[in-house]
Amino acid sequence: MSAFQVTENCEMIIRSISLPVKPNPLDPRPLSRSPKQEKVKDNDADYYPESPSGMRRLQANDLETESRSDQNFPFTFDWAGSTIELNPGTDDDGFRRIMHRVMEKNGRENVVFRRIPEKSRRYMRDVINTLIELKWMYMLTLFLSSFFLSWIFFGALCYMVAYYHGDFIFDAVSGERLGEGSEPCIYGVTNFVSMMLYSITTQTTLGGGQYASEECPETIFLYFMQMMCGAAIEGSMVSIVYAKTMRPAKQWTKLKFSDKAVICYRDGKLCLLFRVCDPRERQSIDSKIRVYMIVDKHTREGELIKTHTELKLEGNGEQLIVWPDIVCHVIDESSPLHHFSSAKKLNAAQFELYVTIVGTSPTTAQMTEAKTSFVPREIFWGQRFVNIIHYDASNERYIVDYENFNTTISVDMPVRLTPANQIELTPEN
C-alpha cells in the first residue's frame, strides 16, 4: 500500500469521526389506535359498538364520513384520542408528588391521634370499647394471658394453704403424711406441678384425680372463686369477640369496590363512574352510597384547612346491589370536578374521593359499612367499564363475569373548548 493511499484512508477515518451522520427525519404520520383496545381477551365483538371509534371502523370502507352535526356533541370539530400518555404522580417539572390519603383502599382510616391528655385513664374508664378496638393479636394475647395468670394465681394460693397445712411433709420410711389433720386439703396433690394441674382442671371443669376435701375451708373458698373467675373470663372473651366481629367497621371485606374509577361520557354527559358489588347471596338492605371530595384549601389568612364536599349521585346514592352496579356522578357546572376538563388537569390535581356504603345486614340485622377512596392517579380519563352481566338463555338466569370486575376499555373523549376557542375555530364566510 502506497503512502498516498494510507494518508487518504486516515483522512476518511478522521472525517467520519468528526462529522456525524445526519439522522433520518421522524415519520410525521399520526399513530393509529389499535382496535384491540376496544376488546377484552379473545372476544372479537366490541363491547360498545355505538362509540365513535366503533362507528369509524364500521364505516372504514365507505368514502362518506359522518357529519359533525350527527354526533350531537357541541364541543369541537373532531374527536381527541382518549389514550393519553401521562406520568401519574409527577408535576410538570418531573418531581414526584406525594399523595396523602385520608382513607386507605382497604377502608382503614389513615388518622392517628397523639398527645391525648390522660389517654390511659380514659381507656381504662371505657374498658369494653378499649378491648373491642384492640387489634386481634393484642386482644387474643390478653385473653390467653388472663387464663395463664389465673391458673398460676389460684394454684399458688392453694399451694400455700396446703403447704402450711403440712400436706407436703411425708415420712421417709412409711411415706405417710405428717401434717395437720387427718386428711389433706386437696387429694392427689404432692408437689407444685400437681397443684398447677389441679388449678387447670378446676377452672376448665375437665375433672381429674385432684379434688378438694372438707379439711380446709380455705381451699373450698378458692375453688368457688376460681370457678367464677373462669366463667367471667370466658364470658368476656365470647362477648368481645362477637362484638368485634359484628361491628360495621370490620365488615368492609364483604362489599367490594372497583380498584379504579373512570371518567367518560354517558348520554352526552361527562360522568365519573366506579363499580360496587355485594358478592353474598343475600345482599345488604337499604344500601346508601355517599361520595365526598376532600381538598386542602388555603384561606386568605394563610390557614390550611381540609374541606369536604358531597358529590351528587344518580338516584341520590340509593343502589340496588343485586349484581355489580356502576355508581354515576354527572360532572356538570355544580360539580366540584367541573374545572377538570382534561386528563392532564386531572392528573395534576390534589384531592381524594372518600366513598362509603352503609346498609343493613339481612343475617344479623346490624349496620354494615364499607369504605374506600380514589386519588387522581386511580381515576382514568377516557375509560369505561366493560359489561360483565350476560343472560344465559339455556339456564334462564343472569351470569356475572366477576373476573372482569375491574376491566375497562378506552373510549374517545371530545375536547371541551372555551367560547373564545370556538370563535377562533368558526370558519369565516
Backbone hydrogen bonds in HBPLUS format (Angstrom, degrees):
<---DONOR---> <-ACCEPTOR-->    atom                        ^
c    i                          cat <-CA-CA->   ^        H-A-AA   ^      H-
h    n   atom  resd res      DA  || num        DHA   H-A  angle D-A-AA Bond
n    s   type  num  typ     dist DA aas  dist angle  dist       angle   num
A0006-VAL N   A0002-SER O   3.23 MM   4  6.52 157.2  2.29 145.6 151.7     1
A0007-THR N   A0003-ALA O   3.06 MM   4  6.23 160.1  2.10 145.6 150.6     2
A0008-GLU N   A0004-PHE O   3.01 MM   4  6.20 155.1  2.08 143.1 150.1     3
A0009-ASN N   A0005-GLN O   2.96 MM   4  6.15 156.9  2.01 148.2 154.0     4
A0010-CYS N   A0006-VAL O   3.06 MM   4  6.27 156.0  2.12 148.1 154.3     5
A0011-GLU N   A0007-THR O   3.08 MM   4  6.34 154.1  2.15 145.9 152.3     6
A0012-MET N   A0008-GLU O   3.08 MM   4  6.33 150.9  2.16 143.8 151.6     7
A0013-ILE N   A0009-ASN O   2.97 MM   4  6.23 154.1  2.04 148.0 154.9     8
A0014-ILE N   A0010-CYS O   2.95 MM   4  6.18 162.4  1.98 150.2 154.8     9
A0015-ARG N   A0011-GLU O   2.95 MM   4  6.04 157.5  2.00 144.9 151.3    10
A0016-SER N   A0012-MET O   3.00 MM   4  6.17 151.6  2.09 143.2 150.2    11
A0017-ILE N   A0013-ILE O   3.19 MM   4  6.42 139.7  2.37 142.7 152.4    12
A0018-SER N   A0014-ILE O   3.07 MM   4  6.19 161.5  2.10 152.8 157.4    13
A0019-LEU N   A0015-ARG O   3.05 MM   4  5.90 148.8  2.15 143.4 150.0    14
A0037-GLN N   A0034-SER O   3.20 MM   3  5.99 171.1  2.20 122.5 124.9    15
A0038-GLU N   A0035-PRO O   3.22 MM   3  5.75 156.1  2.28 110.8 116.9    16
A0039-LYS N   A0036-LYS O   3.16 MM   3  5.17 164.3  2.19 109.6 110.7    17
A0043-ASN N   A0040-VAL O   3.33 MM   3  6.02 167.1  2.35 136.1 137.5    18
A0051-SER N   A0048-TYR O   3.19 MM   3  5.77 170.8  2.20 118.9 121.1    19
A0054-GLY N   A0051-SER O   3.05 MM   3  5.23 118.3  2.45 101.3 116.4    20
A0055-MET N   A0051-SER O   2.99 MM   4  6.31 151.9  2.07 153.4 162.2    21
A0056-ARG N   A0052-PRO O   2.98 MM   4  6.20 149.5  2.08 144.5 152.3    22
A0057-ARG N   A0053-SER O   3.10 MM   4  6.38 148.7  2.21 141.7 149.5    23
A0058-LEU N   A0054-GLY O   3.07 MM   4  6.31 148.5  2.17 142.1 150.6    24
A0059-GLN N   A0055-MET O   3.07 MM   4  6.25 138.0  2.25 139.2 149.9    25
A0060-ALA N   A0057-ARG O   3.41 MM   3  5.03 163.2  2.44 100.8  99.9    26
A0062-ASP N   A0059-GLN O   3.24 MM   3  5.24 149.8  2.33  99.2 108.1    27
A0070-ASP N   A0067-SER O   3.37 MM   3  5.68 147.3  2.49 102.2 110.4    28
A0071-GLN N   A0068-ARG O   3.30 MM   3  5.74 159.0  2.34 109.8 115.6    29
A0075-PHE N   A0073-PHE O   2.84 MM   2  5.67 138.4  2.02 105.3  93.7    30
A0097-ARG N   A0089-GLY O   2.59 MM   8  5.15 155.4  1.65 132.8 141.9    31
A0091-ASP N   A0095-PHE O   2.91 MM   4  5.63 159.1  1.95 158.2 162.3    32
A0094-GLY N   A0091-ASP O   3.15 MM   3  5.38 163.3  2.18 108.3 112.7    33
A0110-ASN N   A0102-VAL O   2.81 MM   8  5.10 169.2  1.82 143.1 144.8    34
A0104-GLU N   A0108-ARG O   2.89 MM   4  5.30 175.4  1.89 156.9 157.6    35
A0107-GLY N   A0104-GLU O   3.12 MM   3  5.38 164.4  2.14 110.8 114.3    36
A0122-ARG N   A0118-GLU O   3.04 MM   4  6.21 155.5  2.10 147.9 154.2    37
A0123-TYR N   A0119-LYS O   3.09 MM   4  6.32 153.4  2.17 146.4 153.5    38
A0124-MET N   A0120-SER O   3.04 MM   4  6.28 152.3  2.12 145.8 152.7    39
A0125-ARG N   A0121-ARG O   3.07 MM   4  6.29 139.5  2.24 140.5 150.9    40
A0126-ASP N   A0122-ARG O   3.36 MM   4  6.61 147.9  2.47 141.9 148.5    41
A0130-THR N   A0126-ASP O   3.05 MM   4  6.23 148.8  2.15 146.2 155.9    42
A0131-LEU N   A0127-VAL O   2.94 MM   4  6.11 155.2  2.00 144.7 149.4    43
A0132-ILE N   A0128-ILE O   3.01 MM   4  6.33 151.8  2.09 146.6 155.2    44
A0133-GLU N   A0129-ASN O   2.90 MM   4  6.02 152.6  1.98 145.1 151.7    45
A0134-LEU N   A0131-LEU O   3.37 MM   3  5.21 145.6  2.49  91.9 101.4    46
A0139-MET N   A0135-LYS O   2.88 MM   4  6.08 163.4  1.91 159.8 165.4    47
A0140-LEU N   A0136-TRP O   2.95 MM   4  5.98 173.5  1.95 154.1 156.0    48
A0141-THR N   A0137-MET O   3.06 MM   4  6.09 153.6  2.13 138.7 146.8    49
A0142-LEU N   A0138-TYR O   2.91 MM   4  6.04 148.6  2.01 141.7 150.0    50
A0143-PHE N   A0139-MET O   3.10 MM   4  6.43 158.0  2.15 150.3 155.0    51
A0144-LEU N   A0140-LEU O   2.98 MM   4  6.14 166.5  1.99 152.5 156.3    52
A0145-SER N   A0141-THR O   2.93 MM   4  5.98 154.0  2.00 141.7 149.5    53
A0146-SER N   A0142-LEU O   2.95 MM   4  6.18 146.2  2.06 140.4 149.8    54
A0147-PHE N   A0143-PHE O   3.10 MM   4  6.42 151.1  2.18 147.9 154.4    55
A0148-PHE N   A0144-LEU O   3.11 MM   4  6.43 168.5  2.13 152.6 154.6    56
A0149-LEU N   A0145-SER O   2.85 MM   4  5.99 164.1  1.88 152.9 157.7    57
A0150-SER N   A0146-SER O   3.00 MM   4  6.04 156.8  2.05 141.2 147.5    58
A0151-TRP N   A0147-PHE O   3.02 MM   4  6.29 157.6  2.07 151.5 157.5    59
A0152-ILE N   A0148-PHE O   3.00 MM   4  6.23 165.5  2.02 151.7 155.5    60
A0153-PHE N   A0149-LEU O   2.80 MM   4  5.89 158.6  1.85 148.8 155.6    61
A0154-PHE N   A0150-SER O   3.09 MM   4  6.10 175.6  2.09 150.4 151.1    62
A0155-GLY N   A0151-TRP O   2.94 MM   4  5.84 148.1  2.04 139.6 149.7    63
A0156-ALA N   A0152-ILE O   2.90 MM   4  5.95 151.7  1.98 142.9 149.4    64
A0157-LEU N   A0153-PHE O   3.08 MM   4  6.38 156.7  2.14 147.5 153.8    65
A0158-CYS N   A0154-PHE O   3.01 MM   4  6.14 165.0  2.03 146.9 150.8    66
A0159-TYR N   A0155-GLY O   2.98 MM   4  6.07 146.7  2.10 138.0 147.7    67
A0160-MET N   A0156-ALA O   2.99 MM   4  6.23 152.3  2.07 145.3 152.0    68
A0161-VAL N   A0157-LEU O   3.09 MM   4  6.40 156.7  2.14 148.8 154.6    69
A0162-ALA N   A0158-CYS O   2.97 MM   4  6.16 164.8  1.99 149.1 153.2    70
A0163-TYR N   A0159-TYR O   2.79 MM   4  5.90 148.0  1.90 145.4 154.9    71
A0164-TYR N   A0160-MET O   3.06 MM   4  6.23 168.8  2.08 150.3 152.0    72
A0165-HIS N   A0161-VAL O   3.10 MM   4  6.20 130.0  2.36 135.2 148.6    73
A0167-ASP N   A0162-ALA O   3.02 MM   5  5.44 169.7  2.03 165.0 161.6    74
A0166-GLY N   A0163-TYR O   3.05 MM   3  5.20 154.3  2.12 103.0 111.2    75
A0180-GLU N   A0165-HIS O   2.99 MM  15  5.72 145.8  2.11 146.7 157.2    76
A0178-LEU N   A0169-ILE O   2.78 MM   9  5.46 167.6  1.79 149.6 150.8    77
A0171-ASP N   A0176-GLU O   2.77 MM   5  5.28 150.3  1.86 144.6 154.5    78
A0175-GLY N   A0171-ASP O   2.83 MM   4  4.62 132.8  2.05 117.0 130.6    79
A0213-SER N   A0185-CYS O   2.92 MM  28  5.47 158.4  1.97 156.0 150.6    80
A0187-TYR N   A0211-TYR O   2.85 MM  24  5.49 145.9  1.96 174.7 163.6    81
A0195-MET N   A0191-ASN O   3.11 MM   4  6.36 142.1  2.26 138.0 149.1    82
A0196-MET N   A0192-PHE O   2.95 MM   4  6.26 147.6  2.06 147.0 154.4    83
A0197-LEU N   A0193-VAL O   3.06 MM   4  6.39 151.5  2.14 145.9 153.9    84
A0198-TYR N   A0194-SER O   2.99 MM   4  6.24 146.7  2.10 138.2 147.0    85
A0199-SER N   A0195-MET O   3.02 MM   4  6.33 149.9  2.11 143.0 150.8    86
A0200-ILE N   A0196-MET O   3.02 MM   4  6.29 157.6  2.07 149.5 154.5    87
A0201-THR N   A0197-LEU O   3.05 MM   4  6.19 169.9  2.06 151.3 154.1    88
A0202-THR N   A0198-TYR O   3.00 MM   4  6.02 144.7  2.12 141.2 150.7    89
A0203-GLN N   A0199-SER O   3.15 MM   4  6.30 164.1  2.18 146.7 149.8    90
A0204-THR N   A0200-ILE O   3.02 MM   4  6.08 159.3  2.06 151.8 157.8    91
A0206-LEU N   A0201-THR O   3.18 MM   5  5.06 136.1  2.39 130.9 141.4    92
A0221-PHE N   A0217-PRO O   3.04 MM   4  6.31 155.1  2.11 146.8 153.0    93
A0222-LEU N   A0218-GLU O   2.94 MM   4  6.25 161.5  1.97 152.1 157.2    94
A0223-TYR N   A0219-THR O   2.91 MM   4  5.98 139.6  2.07 135.0 146.1    95
A0224-PHE N   A0220-ILE O   3.18 MM   4  6.53 157.0  2.23 149.0 152.0    96
A0225-MET N   A0221-PHE O   3.06 MM   4  6.31 161.2  2.09 150.2 155.9    97
A0226-GLN N   A0222-LEU O   2.92 MM   4  5.98 155.8  1.98 144.0 150.1    98
A0227-MET N   A0223-TYR O   3.11 MM   4  6.32 153.7  2.18 143.9 150.8    99
A0228-MET N   A0224-PHE O   3.09 MM   4  6.36 161.3  2.13 150.6 154.6   100
A0229-CYS N   A0225-MET O   2.93 MM   4  6.10 153.2  2.00 144.5 152.6   101
A0230-GLY N   A0226-GLN O   2.94 MM   4  6.09 160.1  1.98 149.0 153.5   102
A0231-ALA N   A0227-MET O   3.08 MM   4  6.30 156.5  2.14 144.3 150.6   103
A0232-ALA N   A0228-MET O   2.98 MM   4  6.16 151.4  2.07 143.9 151.5   104
A0233-ILE N   A0229-CYS O   3.00 MM   4  6.25 158.6  2.05 149.7 155.0   105
A0234-GLU N   A0230-GLY O   2.99 MM   4  6.15 167.7  2.01 150.5 154.1   106
A0235-GLY N   A0231-ALA O   2.91 MM   4  5.95 159.5  1.96 143.5 149.8   107
A0236-SER N   A0232-ALA O   2.95 MM   4  6.02 160.1  1.99 144.2 149.9   108
A0237-MET N   A0233-ILE O   2.97 MM   4  6.11 156.1  2.03 145.9 152.7   109
A0238-VAL N   A0234-GLU O   3.02 MM   4  6.23 165.1  2.04 151.0 154.2   110
A0239-SER N   A0235-GLY O   3.04 MM   4  6.16 166.4  2.06 150.0 153.8   111
A0240-ILE N   A0236-SER O   2.96 MM   4  6.01 165.8  1.98 150.0 154.1   112
A0241-VAL N   A0237-MET O   2.97 MM   4  5.99 160.1  2.01 147.3 153.3   113
A0242-TYR N   A0238-VAL O   3.03 MM   4  6.13 156.6  2.09 144.1 150.6   114
A0243-ALA N   A0239-SER O   2.94 MM   4  6.14 164.5  1.96 148.5 153.1   115
A0244-LYS N   A0240-ILE O   2.81 MM   4  5.85 151.8  1.89 144.8 153.1   116
A0245-THR N   A0241-VAL O   2.95 MM   4  6.04 143.8  2.08 139.2 148.5   117
A0246-MET N   A0242-TYR O   2.98 MM   4  6.10 157.1  2.04 151.7 157.2   118
A0250-LYS N   A0247-ARG O   3.11 MM   3  5.80 161.0  2.15 120.3 125.9   119
A0251-GLN N   A0248-PRO O   3.17 MM   3  5.30 169.6  2.18 114.4 114.6   120
A0254-LYS N   A0251-GLN O   3.44 MM   3  6.02 167.4  2.46 114.0 117.1   121
A0256-LYS N   A0277-CYS O   2.80 MM  21  5.12 178.2  1.80 164.5 164.6   122
A0277-CYS N   A0256-LYS O   2.92 MM  21  5.12 142.6  2.06 149.8 151.5   123
A0258-SER N   A0275-ARG O   2.86 MM  17  5.17 132.7  2.09 158.3 155.0   124
A0261-ALA N   A0378-GLU O   3.01 MM 117  6.36 160.6  2.04 152.6 159.0   125
A0380-PHE N   A0261-ALA O   2.84 MM 119  6.28 160.2  1.88 150.9 149.1   126
A0262-VAL N   A0273-LEU O   2.86 MM  11  5.27 161.5  1.89 152.4 158.8   127
A0273-LEU N   A0262-VAL O   2.82 MM  11  5.27 169.8  1.83 157.2 160.2   128
A0263-ILE N   A0380-PHE O   2.93 MM 117  6.23 143.7  2.06 158.0 154.0   129
A0382-GLY N   A0263-ILE O   2.89 MM 119  5.86 147.6  1.99 163.8 168.0   130
A0264-CYS N   A0271-CYS O   3.15 MM   7  5.65 148.5  2.25 151.9 159.6   131
A0271-CYS N   A0264-CYS O   2.82 MM   7  5.65 168.6  1.83 164.1 167.0   132
A0266-ARG N   A0269-LYS O   2.82 MM   3  5.27 160.0  1.86 146.8 151.0   133
A0269-LYS N   A0266-ARG O   3.07 MM   3  5.27 159.7  2.12 108.1 114.6   134
A0331-ILE N   A0270-LEU O   2.76 MM  61  5.46 163.9  1.78 152.1 156.6   135
A0272-LEU N   A0329-HIS O   2.80 MM  57  5.07 162.2  1.83 149.3 154.6   136
A0329-HIS N   A0272-LEU O   2.94 MM  57  5.07 148.9  2.04 146.0 154.7   137
A0274-PHE N   A0327-VAL O   3.23 MM  53  5.48 147.4  2.34 142.8 151.5   138
A0327-VAL N   A0274-PHE O   2.75 MM  53  5.48 155.1  1.82 174.7 176.1   139
A0276-VAL N   A0325-ASP O   2.87 MM  49  5.54 164.9  1.89 166.4 171.5   140
A0325-ASP N   A0276-VAL O   2.96 MM  49  5.54 141.4  2.11 153.2 163.0   141
A0285-ILE N   A0360-THR O   2.83 MM  75  4.93 166.2  1.85 142.5 147.0   142
A0360-THR N   A0285-ILE O   2.95 MM  75  4.93 153.8  2.02 138.7 146.7   143
A0288-LYS N   A0358-VAL O   2.84 MM  70  5.30 151.1  1.92 147.8 157.5   144
A0358-VAL N   A0288-LYS O   2.97 MM  70  5.30 160.7  2.01 147.0 151.9   145
A0289-ILE N   A0317-GLY O   2.86 MM  28  4.72 161.0  1.90 134.1 140.3   146
A0290-ARG N   A0356-THR O   2.97 MM  66  5.48 162.1  2.00 161.0 166.2   147
A0356-THR N   A0290-ARG O   3.02 MM  66  5.48 157.9  2.07 158.9 163.4   148
A0311-LEU N   A0291-VAL O   2.82 MM  20  5.53 166.9  1.84 154.1 158.3   149
A0292-TYR N   A0354-TYR O   2.81 MM  62  4.95 159.9  1.85 142.1 149.0   150
A0354-TYR N   A0292-TYR O   2.65 MM  62  4.95 158.9  1.70 156.5 159.5   151
A0293-MET N   A0309-THR O   2.76 MM  16  5.15 161.7  1.79 144.0 149.3   152
A0309-THR N   A0293-MET O   3.02 MM  16  5.15 149.4  2.12 130.8 139.4   153
A0294-ILE N   A0352-GLU O   2.81 MM  58  5.17 171.4  1.81 160.3 161.2   154
A0352-GLU N   A0294-ILE O   3.08 MM  58  5.17 140.2  2.24 139.0 149.3   155
A0295-VAL N   A0307-THR O   2.94 MM  12  5.43 158.4  1.98 150.7 157.8   156
A0307-THR N   A0295-VAL O   2.89 MM  12  5.43 169.7  1.90 166.5 162.9   157
A0297-LYS N   A0305-ILE O   2.78 MM   8  5.36 172.0  1.79 166.9 169.6   158
A0305-ILE N   A0297-LYS O   2.91 MM   8  5.36 168.6  1.92 157.4 159.6   159
A0299-THR N   A0303-GLU O   2.87 MM   4  5.22 164.4  1.89 150.8 155.7   160
A0302-GLY N   A0299-THR O   3.06 MM   3  5.26 162.3  2.09 108.6 112.7   161
A0316-ASN N   A0313-LEU O   3.14 MM   3  5.24 140.1  2.31 131.4 126.0   162
A0314-GLU N   A0328-CYS O   3.04 MM  14  5.81 162.2  2.07 163.7 165.8   163
A0318-GLU N   A0315-GLY O   3.16 MM   3  5.70 171.4  2.17 119.8 121.9   164
A0335-SER N   A0332-ASP O   3.14 MM   3  5.35 159.6  2.18 107.8 114.1   165
A0338-HIS N   A0335-SER O   3.17 MM   3  5.36 158.1  2.22 116.2 116.2   166
A0340-PHE N   A0337-LEU O   3.24 MM   3  5.65 162.2  2.27 111.5 116.8   167
A0346-LEU N   A0342-SER O   3.12 MM   4  6.37 156.5  2.18 145.0 151.9   168
A0347-ASN N   A0343-ALA O   2.92 MM   4  6.03 154.3  1.98 144.7 151.4   169
A0348-ALA N   A0344-LYS O   3.15 MM   4  6.31 142.0  2.30 139.6 148.6   170
A0349-ALA N   A0346-LEU O   3.27 MM   3  5.25 162.2  2.31 102.6 107.6   171
A0353-LEU N   A0374-PHE O   2.80 MM  21  5.02 173.7  1.81 154.6 156.7   172
A0374-PHE N   A0353-LEU O   2.96 MM  21  5.02 144.5  2.09 132.4 143.6   173
A0355-VAL N   A0372-THR O   2.97 MM  17  5.33 167.5  1.98 148.3 150.0   174
A0372-THR N   A0355-VAL O   3.01 MM  17  5.33 150.3  2.11 149.9 150.9   175
A0357-ILE N   A0370-ALA O   2.85 MM  13  5.18 155.1  1.91 152.4 158.5   176
A0370-ALA N   A0357-ILE O   2.94 MM  13  5.18 148.9  2.03 145.4 153.7   177
A0359-GLY N   A0368-THR O   3.04 MM   9  5.29 161.8  2.07 144.1 147.5   178
A0368-THR N   A0359-GLY O   2.77 MM   9  5.29 170.7  1.77 148.2 149.6   179
A0361-SER N   A0366-GLN O   2.84 MM   5  5.47 174.6  1.84 160.9 160.8   180
A0365-ALA N   A0361-SER O   2.80 MM   4  4.98 135.1  2.00 136.7 146.6   181
A0378-GLU N   A0375-VAL O   2.81 MM   3  5.44 159.3  1.85 126.1 133.3   182
A0379-ILE N   A0376-PRO O   3.17 MM   3  5.19 167.9  2.19 108.7 111.0   183
A0411-VAL N   A0382-GLY O   2.99 MM  29  5.41 165.7  2.01 141.7 142.5   184
A0384-ARG N   A0409-ILE O   2.92 MM  25  5.42 139.2  2.09 147.1 159.1   185
A0409-ILE N   A0384-ARG O   2.82 MM  25  5.42 150.0  1.91 147.9 156.4   186
A0386-VAL N   A0407-THR O   3.28 MM  21  6.21 163.6  2.31 144.8 144.2   187
A0401-ASP N   A0388-ILE O   2.80 MM  13  4.90 163.3  1.82 145.8 151.3   188
A0390-HIS N   A0399-ILE O   2.89 MM   9  5.20 167.5  1.91 155.0 159.2   189
A0399-ILE N   A0390-HIS O   2.61 MM   9  5.20 172.7  1.62 166.5 169.3   190
A0392-ASP N   A0397-ARG O   2.79 MM   5  5.44 168.6  1.81 166.0 166.3   191
A0396-GLU N   A0392-ASP O   2.72 MM   4  5.56 119.6  2.09 141.2 159.2   192
A0397-ARG N   A0392-ASP O   3.26 MM   5  5.44 150.7  2.35 136.5 143.9   193
A0402-TYR N   A0400-VAL O   3.11 MM   2  5.66 121.0  2.47 107.0  91.1   194
A0404-ASN N   A0401-ASP O   3.26 MM   3  6.01 148.4  2.37 118.0 123.6   195
A0405-PHE N   A0402-TYR O   3.21 MM   3  5.06 145.0  2.34 114.7 110.1   196
A0407-THR N   A0404-ASN O   3.30 MM   3  4.88 159.9  2.34  95.6 101.5   197
A0422-GLN N   A0418-THR O   3.02 MM   4  6.31 151.2  2.10 153.0 162.0   198
A0423-ILE N   A0419-PRO O   3.09 MM   4  6.32 146.9  2.20 142.2 149.9   199
A0424-GLU N   A0420-ALA O   3.16 MM   4  6.47 151.9  2.24 142.5 149.9   200
A0425-LEU N   A0421-ASN O   3.04 MM   4  6.27 147.9  2.15 144.0 152.0   201
A0426-THR N   A0423-ILE O   3.28 MM   3  5.15 148.6  2.38  95.3 104.4   202
